[in-house]
Amino acid sequence: MLKVAKLKCEYLENPIGIGEIRPRFGWIIESDIKNVMQKTFRLQVATDDSFVAPLWDTGVVNSSESAHIEYDGPPLMPSTRYFYRVKITDNHGQESPWSDTGFFETALLDVSQWKARFISPEDSSAGKSSKGKFLRHEFTLDGEITFARVYVTALGMYELYINGKRVGDDLFTPGWTSYKKRLQYQTYDVTNLLKNGVNAVGAVVGCGWYKGDLAGWLGRRNVYGSQTALLLQMLVRYVDGREQIVVTDETWKASDSPILYSEIYHGEIYDARLEQPGWNMPGFDDSNWHSVEVVEYDMSTLTPQDGLPVRRQEMIKPISMFMTPKGERVIDFGQNIAGWVKFTVKGNPGDKVVLKHAEVLDAAGNFYTENLRSAKQRIEYILKGGETETFEPHFTFQGFRYVMIEEYPGEPSLDAFTAVVIHSDMEPTGSFSCSNELINQLQHNILWGLKGNFIDVPTDCPQRDERLGWTGDAQVFIRTACFLMNTAPFFKKWLRDLKADQLEDGGVPYVIPDVLGGSMGNDKLIQQDHSSAGWGDAAVICPWTIYLCYGDKRILKEQYESMKGWVEYIRAHAQNGVLWNTGFHFGDWLALDAKEGSYFGATPNDLVATAFYAYSTELLVRAAKILGKEKDAEEYSRLHANIVKAFQDEFFTPSGRLAVRTQTAHILALMFNLVPDQHRARTIDTLIALLNENGGHLTTGFLGTPYFCHVLSQNGKLDAAYSLLLKDDYPSWLYQVKKGATTVWEHWDGIKPDGSMWSADMNSFNHYAYGAIGDWLYRVVAGLDTDPDMPGYKRILIRPQPGGGLTYAEAQFTSVYGKIAVKWSIEGDNMIVDVTVPPNTTAHVTLPRALAETVNADDISFINCPGGAEAEIGSGNYRFVYPYKK
């Protein structure tokens, strides 16, 4: 049996509204035999699902590629649905039938196709307003409808309705981008919402990221503009071939809504008494509504949605309700999340429900909100009275585990409350578990850190008055994120904004989208607007990681000039072009070896900066080679060699001692291959000594921590790596777990051993950076990795490395080629390794402490290698058993 399944276009199943003029296709192969490789494929694209006259037919292509196959047919037309199908042959002489038919649909592919104009329900003096506003319009259709699409965006956020029904289930549309350079619009199929005759379209708009409060500690507002506005164009096609367009223009009407106030950081106030039943239905009396204002906006910024929508993902019921020592009534949902509370209530007109949100309780068990800083995280709902009412907020979200009921008519019951978990709609791809339940909880916390912070942009935290796309946090966590979820389209969109916001000289803002530019120069702590080492390097590390994990060469091509620009920025500011010892840097942020009261770790900035300079340059060389840019590859190879020499001359003594005696200095030097070969053993020995001097605990911050266990295991210190992972007293990953954490903390001592809090000014309990240890769990503990020379798991590297007293570990990962699985277990004196390799891939398996001749392996020939035995295998399910001494 040979079958083609799970067709995708640009990583998505049957997407509509794509803007790629050369979209790419991929599929997964299913087979019931082993060692299957695709030999040929044939791909057809057509405008009808019968494929009578295909628009593009590749013919039989001799290729094993089944991911990122680029469309190369006639130019695609806008607002058009295309169908595609695939058939393949394999190396066993089998031929598959045609796959099920997939489809994709184009958006408006040129700005000239827009006939609509932005309309605002506000005037230019509304910059301080946080109200939600209604917009509506009626129109008449006169025939049988065969196709109807809405293309819509907003300055602010919008919710759209047609004939009283919500259009789509996306949240916080149009999403957060660098609005003045890139403004996404969404495409919706509304064919089934329309009718012959009079129809109504309505929208609610709120300030969102566009004009609302941002970077609350700086008091920034109206960063992109001071007026909310809507842009909508509806294309209707009739059976008889006619087309009709409905657009936003000056004929629309506007009104206040029941949303009196809605801000991302602060929450929402909603007065149900102000609801206008039928406002989004035909025939509603809008004679008291006011006219709209047409707003001029640069239409060239419009782009079809290229990220993933934020959606409701899970519903969580509370586990308890209790009274705190202060007499506060608090609900515990048992999990720190990003989202909101949906509730039901019954009462009299004017009664209120007031909820406040927090992540933790203080040492006395009271509701703790000091770490929110200026963020109010408050929901106020005013009842219309009568029947049971249900409420969810519209343009805000909270980060919380605990909810305080400040007001509620009558006696609240747990059944009345549900937590709604939101995040970008990424496909789950990875799982990990082992015999240690504390590590399993850590893995749980890492996953929930991603869920709480991948909300259209990779935010640092979901609760306080920040929630910004910090580049440093994103780059240290991206490899872990790529195991947990399919983040390729998520980062594609974010990296396009990084490129858009990158400075002309190649400098990279601290946050993307950049809302801090021009505001940090007077900050006593930071004193510079952009381009810190380890933060700006996201411009190189992130696209490289997406390429590595998904085999996506296009992201390197798209981001190459951005990558190169960042390296050139550093070269222009480095001493002699090689030693980066200028400018502001966050350094090893929040490291425990910092001076008392400081956020900055003890590792000197010039060492950290030059180390990351070398790493980014090395990755740029690799990207240049992959893209066929040989001159660049040669130039940056020379530059990399010079940076490495400068690093060694500056930071190593002639006898081979690394002059900076911190854990992070040694970690970065080892991880980025900056240590002279003859001094590598001394450097790792010194790192072990530094570890032992701290009782086996780390003292590292944001830049040293992600690589710590990797450096140890790569340099013959696997036991030390496991020991570090398994520490459960302060400071350690498992200390947080034993303190009851359900997400990863910003600080190792967010809650101190005595129950007191780290300083309230910056103490998030949902901050994923230190969750980067998840990468080590997958790649080393479970032993599941990809070959950099055959990325995207085309060639899988399987090398489990048991230790730490674990008796088993397993990981599963759904790659672009299908499901990969590794499970090892120690049973008595035997090691058992179960492996699943998907069709159209191969794997290199290394079994630790194995002798080739003792491996029971079903016709697989192992050979001895340093540390064990190895073999090349094809697709299929395998079990390897051999004697293993602990």
N, C-alpha and C positions, 0 to 999 in steps of 0.2 A: 504493500500500500504506500502510495506517495501522494501527498496532498499539500496544496498551498492554502494557508489560512491566515487570518488576522491581518488583512491588508490595511496599510496605513499610508496616508499622504501627509507629509510634513509632521510626522509622529502622531497624527490624529486619525481616528476612524470617521470617515464620511464628513469632513469639515466643510462648512459653508462660510463664505466671506473671506477666502484667503487672498492675499495680495501678491504671492509669489508668481512671477511670470514664467518661471521654470520650476514648478513644484517637483518634489522628489517622492518616490514611492518605495515601500518596503513590505516585506511579507515574512511569515514564519513558515517553515517547512515541517510537516508531520510525516513520520514514517515508522513502520513497525520493524525495521531491521537496523542493524548497526552500521557504522562507518559510512554514513550517507553524506555525500557532497553534491551540491548542485553542479551540473555540467553545463546546462544551457537554460536560458529563459526566453520567453516571448511575452511581451507586454503590449496590450492594446488600449488605446484611449479613444473614446467615441462620444458623440453628443446624444446617442440613443443607447439604451441598455440592450439592444439586440445586436449591436456591433455589425450591422449590415454593411456599413461603409465607414470603417474606422478612420478617425482623424489622424491617428498616428499608430503605426504598427512597427515595432522594432524588428520584426522577423526573428528568426532564431539567432540568439546571441550566445556565443561561447563565453560563459562567465560564471563564476561562482558567487558573484555579488548578488545579495538579496536585500540590501539596505541602501538607501540614498541613491536610488536609480533616478537620474534627472530626466525630466521631460524634455524632448528635443524635437517636438513636432511644430506645426504651424502656430503662429501667435494665438494665444488664448483671447477669447472675447470677454468683455465684462459681463457681470450678472448672468453667468451661464453655468449650467450644471454639466459636468463631464463625468462619464462613466469609465471605469477601467477594470481590467482583469489580467490574470497572469497564468501561464502554464510553464512547467519546467520539466527537464529530464535530470536524472541523477547518474552517478558513476556506476550504478548497477544495471543500467539499461532500462530503467523504469521511466515511464512518462506519466505525468500527472494529468488529470482532467483540468479544464479551465477552472480557475478559482471561482468562488462566489463573486458577484460584481460589487465593487466599491465605487464610491463617487466622491467628487470634490466640486466645490462651487466657487467661482471667482467673485470678487467684490467689484467695486468701482475701481478700475485700474488706472484712471487718469483723473487729475483734479478738475479737468474741464468738464467732466461728466456731472459735477455737482451743480444743481440748479437751486438748491435750498440756500437759505441765509441763516446765520445765527440770530436767534431772537431771545431777548431777556425779559423776564417778568419784573426786573428791578431797574432802577436808574443808577447813574454813576455815583450817587451818594450812598450806595448800599454797602460799602465796604465793611462796616461794623456789624451788619446784620447776619445772624446765623439762622434765619428762618428758612423753612422749606416752602416752596412756592408751587402752585398749580399752573399748568398750561393746558389748553385744550383747543380742539378744532374739529369741525364737522365737514364731511365731504361725501359726495354721492358717486356710487359705482353703478354702471348700467350694462351688465352682461355677465356671462358665466366666466368665473375667474379660474385661470389655470396656473398662475404663478404670481406670488406677491412677496416682495422682500422689503424690509425696512433697513435703511442704513442710518445710524443714529449715533450721536456723540453729544457731549456737553462740556461746557466750562463749569466745572463743579462735578456733581454726581447726579445721575438721573435714575428714575424708575419709569418704565413705559407701560401704557395700557392701551388696548384697542377693544372697543365695545365692552368695556368693563372688566376685561380679563388681562392679567399681567402678561407681558410679552417676555418670554424667556425666564430663566431663574438665575441669571448672573447678578452678582452683587458689586456695588461700588463702581459701576461702569461710569465712565469709560476706562477706568484704571488710572494708575499714576505713572506718568511719563514726564519727560522734560517738555512740558506743554508748549513752550514757545518754539520748540524745534520739532516735536513729534506729538501729535494728538491722535490717539487711536479712535476709530469708530467701529461699532459692532454691526453685524449683519444678522437679521432674524427672518426666518421663514414664517410669515403671518398669513399664509394662504387660507388656513382653516379658521382664522379669526374674523375674516371679512365676510360681508354679505352683499347681495345685490340691493341697491337702495342707499339709504343714509347710514353712514358710519361715523364713529367718533374716535379720535385718538387723543389721549391725555398723557401728561407726564408730570411727575413730581421732581423738582430739582432742589439740591442742597449744596452747601458751599464746599464740602469735602476738602481735598488737598488743594484745590485751585485757589480758593480765597479764604479758607478757614485758618485756624491757628496751626502753625507749624513750628518745630523747634521751640517748644514752649519756654525753655529757660532763657531764650533770646527774645521772646515776645514777638515773634515774626507772624505777620498776617498779610493777606492780599499779596502773596509772593508772586503770583502769576497774573492776577487781575482782581478787580473789585466787584464785578457783576457776574452772577451765574447766567448761563445762556444754554439754549438747546439748538441743535442742528439735526434736522430729520428730513430724509428723502425716502419716499415710498414708491416703489416701482410695481405697478399692477399690469399684468398681461392677461388678456382675454383669449378665450378659445378661438375667436375669429381673427386673432393676430393683432388686434389693436393694443396699444400701450397707454397707460395713464400714469402721471406722476403727481404725487401729493408732497408738498414741501412746507417747511416752516417759512413763514413770511409775516408781513405786518397784519394779516387778517386774523391771526390767532388771538386768543384772549388769555388773560392771566388773573390769578387771585391768590390771596393768602391761603395757606393750608392749615391743618391742625398741628403741623410741626412748628411749634413756636421757637424751637432752638434745637440745632443738631450740629455737634462738633465731634470730630474723631476722638480727641483726647477727653472731652468733657461729658459726652453723653447726649441725651435727648430729652426734651420736654414736649409732650404731646397732649393736646386738649381734645379729647374725643367729642366734646360738646360742639366743636367747630367743624365737625365733619359735614360734608355736603353730599348726601347720598345721590348717586347717579351722575356725579360730576364728569366721569369719563365715559358716559353713555350718550347715545343719540337722543335728541329732544330735551336735554337739560337746559334750564333757563339760565343763561350766563349773562343776562342783561346788566347785572350789577358788577360783572367782572370788568377789568380795565384792559386797555390796549397794551401791546408789547412794544418793546423798543428793538429795532434792528441794530445789531452790533457788528461792527466791522472786525474781521479776524483774518489772519493770514491763512488762506485755504491750502496753501502748499504744505502746511504742517500735517495735514490729514493723512493718516495711514491706516489701512485695514488692521484689525487687531492681530498682533503677532505674538502676544503672550497668551497665558491661560486665564480664563475668567475665575474670579473668586466665587465660590458657591458654598451653600450649606453642605456639610459633610457628615456630621454625626449628631445625634441627640443623646444627651446624658441626663439621667434622672438623679436627683440629689440623694445622698446617702444618709443625711441627718439634718435636723434642725435643733438648735440649742441656744441657751442664753449664756452670754459671756459674763465674766465677773462684773463688768460695768453695766450689765443689764441690757446688752444689745442682742436682738434676735437675729441669729446668723444661720444661713443655710450653707452646708458643706457639700460640694459636688464631687469631692474626692479626687479631682484631677484639675491641675492648672491648665487653662485653655485660653484661646482667643476666640471671641464670639460675643454672645449676649444671652440674656435670659428671656425666654418666651414664657408668658404667664397668662393665666385666666383669673378673672375677678368679677364679683358681682356686688353692686352697691348703689348708692344714691348719686344723682348728678352732683359733680363737684368733689366727690370723694377722690382721694389720691392714693396711688401706689408709688412709693419712693424707694428705689433700690440703690445701694452703693456697693462697689466691687473692690475686692482686694485679693492678693495672692496668698497671704499668710496671716497667722495670728501672732501676736507678740508673746513674750515669755510668760506673761500672766494669763494668756488665752484670750486676749481681747483683739478686736478687729483692728488690723494694722494698715494704715494708708500713707504713712509718712514717705515711703519710698516712691509714691506716685508723683511727688513734687507738685506741680501746679495742675496736673490732670485730675479732673473731678470724678470721672468714671461714674456718673450719676444718671439714673433714669427716673424721670417723673412722668407718670401717666395720670391724667385727670379724667375721671369716668363721665360718660354721658348718662349712665344710670339705666336701671331696668333689667334687661336680660344679661346673661353672662357675657362678658367681653374678653377678648383675647388680644394680646399686644406683643409685637416685636418691633424694635427700633429700625430705622431706615438707613441712616447715613453715618453710623458710628459703630464702633466695636470696643469691647473691653477685654483686658487681660485679667483673669481671675480664677480662683478656686472657691473663694468664699463670697457670699452676698449677704449684706446686711439689709434687713427689711426695716426701713426707717418709718414708713407709713404703709398701712394696708387696712382697708375696711373689714372689720370682722376678724375672725381668727384664721390666719393663713395655714394651709395644709401643704405638705410636701408635694402632693399630687398636682398642685396648681402651678408648679415651676419645672421648667426644662431648660437645660443649658444647650445652646445651639453652637456647635463647633464649626468654624469657617476657616477655609484657607484656599489657596489657588488649587484648581482642580487637576492636580497631578495624579498620574496613575501610580499606585503603590507597586514597587518592583522588588524590594528586598526584605528579608527577615533573617534574624539571628537568634539563636538560643544556645544555652550550654547548661552544664550541671550545677552551676553556681547561681542561685536565685538572686543574689545581690547584683551580679553582672546582668542578669536578665532584666532586672528593674532599671539598671543604668541604660540598657538598650531601649527600654520603654521610654525613659526620660529623654533620650536623644531624639527619638522619633517625634515625641510630643513637642520638643523644642523646635523641630522643623515645622510641625503643623501650626504652632503658635506664631511663627515668624515669617513663613512664606505666604504673605498676604499681598499678592501682586508684586511687591518688591521684597528682597530679603532683608527684613527689618532686624534691628538689634534686639528689640524687645516689644511686646504688645501692650504694655500697661501704662507706663509713665508718659510724660509729655515729650516724647522723643520719637520712637517708632520710625526711624529713618534707615535708608539703605546703606548702612556703613560698609564700605568696601573691604576693610580688613576682616570683619566678621565673616563676610561672604566668602572670601578666598580661603580662609583657614578651614571652612566647613564644607566647601563645595564637593570634595571627593566623597565625604560621608553622605551628603545629600543625594549624590548620584546613585548610591546603593539603595537608599531608602525609597526614593520616588523617581519617576521619569522627569527629571528637571531640565532636560534639554530645551524645550520650548520656553520654559520659565526664564532660563538664563539667556536665551537668544534675545528675548525682548529687553531684559535688563541691560545686557551688554550693548545693545543698540543705543540705549540711553546713555550709557557710560561714554560711548564714542561721541554721541551728540554733545554731551556736556564737557568733554575733554577740552582743555585749554589749547590755544593755537600753538603754544610751545611744547605741547605734549603732557603738561601737568595734568594730574587726575584729582578731582575733588574728593573730599573725604566721604561724602555721601552721594548716592545716585538714586533718584534725581537730585541734582545739586540745589539745595535750599539754604546752604550755609555760606555760599560764595559772597564775599563782600561784608561778612558779618563777624568773622573771627579775628580780624587784625587787631582789635582792641581787647580781645579776650586775654585775661592775665595768664591763663593756663596754656592756651594753644598758640596764639599770636601769629597764625598763618592760615591761609584759606584752603590750602590744597597740598597734595603731593608728599605724603608721609610714606616712608619705606614700610612695606608690608601691607599698606592700605592701597596706594596707587598701583602696586604690583598685581592687584586684581585684574588690571587691564590685560595682563599676560597670562597669569595663572588660571583664571576662570575659563577663557576660551580654550586653552590647552587641555584643561581637565575635561571639558565637554567633548573635545576631539578624542581624548584618550578613552573615555567611557562609552562613547556612542559611535566612534569612527566617523564623526561628522567633519569632513574636510571643509565644508562650506563656511563653518563658523570661523575657522582659521583665515579663510580668504576674506570674509567680511571684516574681521577684526584686525587683520594684519597691520594696516597702517596705524591703528590705535596702539597695538602692541609695540610697533617700531617707534611710534611717537613717544611712548613712555620711556623706553630705553634711551632715546635721544635726549629727552628732558634730563634724565639723570646724568648722562655724559656731559651735557652742557653745564651742569652744576657741580660736577665732581672735580676734585683736585687732579689736575693733569688728565682729566677724563676718565679716571679709574678708581679713585678713592673718594667715596661719597661722604664728605664730612661737613656739609653745609645744610642749612635749613632746619625747620622744625620737624620732629618725628615723635610719634607716640611711643616708639620703641617697643620693648617687651611689656606692653600695657598691663597694668594691674598685677605685675609679678610680685611675689611675696618677698623678694629680696630688695624691694624698694625701701627708701628711707621712710621713717614714721610719718604718716599723714600724706605721703606722696602716691600718685597713681603710676609713676614712671619707674620701671624696673631698673636694676643696677647695671645691666649690660649697656655699655656705651652706645650711643646712637650711631657713631661712625662704623662700628663693627656690624651692628644690625643692618644698617643701610647698605653697606658695601656687600654684605652677604646676600641680601635680596637683589641687589643690582646684578651680582654674578648669576644668581638663579634665573632671573627674568631674561638676562642676555642668553643664557644657555637654552632656555625654552624658545626664545626668538630664533636662534640658530636652527633648532629642530623644525620649527614651523616653516622657516625659509626653505629648508631642504625639501619638506613635504610639498610645498607649493611650487617647487622648481625655480626658486629665486637663488641661483647659485652664487651670484656676486654678493648678495646680502649675506648668504651663509658664510662665505669666505671672510667678509669684512667683520661680521659679528663673532665669528670664531676667534679671530685675532683679538678682538676687543675682550672677549671672555677670558682668553689666556692672560691678557694684561691685567684684568681685574683680579684674577686669581693670584697672580704674582704680587700685585700691590697689596692684596689682603694678607698674604703670607709674610711679605716684608714688614708690614705694619704691625701685625698682631702675633707673629710667632718669633720667639727668640732663636738665635742660631742653634741652640741646643734642642729646640723642638718643643718648648713650653708655650702654650697659648697664654699670652700675657694677661688676658682678662679672665679672672677666676670666678666665672658664674656658670651655672648649669646651661643657661640659654646660649652663651657664647660657644660652649663646646658642642651643643646640639646643632646649632646652625652651621658651624664649621664642618661638622661631620656630615650632616644631611645634604649639604650643598657641595660636597666634595672639594672643600677648600683647604683641607689638611694635607701637608706634604706626605707622600706615601710612607716615607720612612718614620714619620712621627704619628701615624694613625693609632698605633697601639698605645702610645703614651697619652694621646688625647682621650681615648675612650677610658683608659685607666683613671685619668684625672676626673672624668665625668662620674665614674663609679665612686671615687673618693668623695666628690662633692655631694653625691646622693647619700652616701653613708654618714657624712658629717651632719646631715639633716635628718638622721634617723630613718633613712630610706624614703624620705618624702621629697616631693618636688617643691621648688621655689619659683617655678616658671610662670609666665603670664601668657598673653594671647598669642605671641609669636613663637615661643619656645615649646609650649605644651603640646601642640598638635604633632610634633615630630619626635617627642621624647621616646616613646616606646618603639617607634620605628628605628631610631638610631641605635637603641640598645639591641634589638633583635637582629638588625643587619650587621652588627659587629660582635657577634658571638656572646651576647649577654641576654639571652632569652629569659633566663631565670630572673634576672634583675627587672626585666620588663614586666613579667608577670607579677613580681613582688610589688612593683610600683602600682600596677593596675589594681591589685587586691588589697592595698592599704585601705583601712576603713576608719581610721582616725584622722583628725584634721592635720594637714590638708590633703584631701584625696577625693577622687570621684565617688568612692563608696561612702565617704563621710556624709556627703549630701544625701545619698540614698538612705542611710541609716537615720538621718534627720527627718525623713519622711518626704523628701523631694519627689515630685512627679514630673519635673522638667529639670533642665540643667541651669545652674545658677551663674550669674555674672561674676561673683566673687567666691573664692574657695571658702571663705568664712562669712557668707551672706547672713547666715545665722550662726553665731559663735557657740562653742561648746557649752557656755553657761546660759544659752538661750537668748542672749542679747543680740542686737542687730549691728551689722556693719553700718557705716555712715549712711544716713537716709538719702543723701544727695545723689547716690548712684548705686543702687542695690536692687537690681532686677533679679527675680527668681525664675525668669524664663528667657534665657540668653544663651544661644546655642553654641557659641564659639568653642567652649571646652568640650562640647559633644563631638569634636573632631576625633576623639579617641575611637569612635565607631568605625572609622576607616581601618584602624589596626585590628579591631575585632573581626572584621570581614576578611581582610587580606592576610592576616597572620594567624590569628587564633583558628579561624575556620579554614584559612588557606585558599581563598578564592580571589584571583586577580586576573588582569588582562596583560597580554604581551604588548608592550608599547610599539613594537614593530608591526603588529597586526591588531590594531586597536578595535575597540568596540566589542571585545571578547570574540573576535574571529578566531584567535588562538588563545585559549584559556590557560592560565597558569594555576595549577592546583598543588598547593604545598602546605598541608596542615602542619602546625607547629604546636603540639600539645605542651602543656605545662601548668603550673599553678595549682596542681592537684585536681584539675578538671578531669572528669571521666568521659565527657563527650562534649562536642560542640558541633553545631550545624548551621549552615547558611544556604539560603536560596536567593537567586537573583534572576529576574526576567530581563535578559538582554535584548538587543534588536534582533537577535537570531532565535530567541526562545529561552526556555527555563534552564538555568544551570543550578546544580545542587551539589553540595559537599557535606557529608556527615562523617565524623570520625568518632569512634568510641573505643575505650580500653576495657576489655572484658577478660578478667583473669590475666593470663600472660600474653594475650593476643591484642593486636591493634586491628580494628575493622574500619575500613574506609569505603563509604558508599558514594558514588559519583554519578551524576547525570550530566551528559554533554549533549547539547541540542544539535539536530541535523545542520549541516553546512558549516560546522566548526570542528576544530580539533582541540586537543588539550595536551599539555605537558604535565604529567603527574610526577611529583616527587614525594616518596614515602619516607618519613623520618625514621632513622635507626633501623632501617630494613636492609637485609641482605637479599640481593636479587633472586638467589636460588631458593629462598624460603617463602617467597610471596605466592600465595594461591590466587591466581588472577585470570582464569578463563581465557586461555590462548593469548594473553598479553605477555610479551617478553620484556622483562625489566633488566636493566643493567645497573651495576653498582656505580655510585657517584659519591662525592664528598657528603657525608652526613646521612646517606641512605641509599635508596634505589630509585631509578627514574624510568619512565616510558612515555612514548607518544601514543595517544589513543584517538580514535574517531568518535563519532556520535554514538549514543546509547547509554544504557544503565550498566554500571559495573559495581562489583564488590571485590575489594582486595583485603585479604586476611594474612597476617604474618605474626610471628613471635615478636613481642615488644617488651623490653625491660625498662621500667620506669627509672 
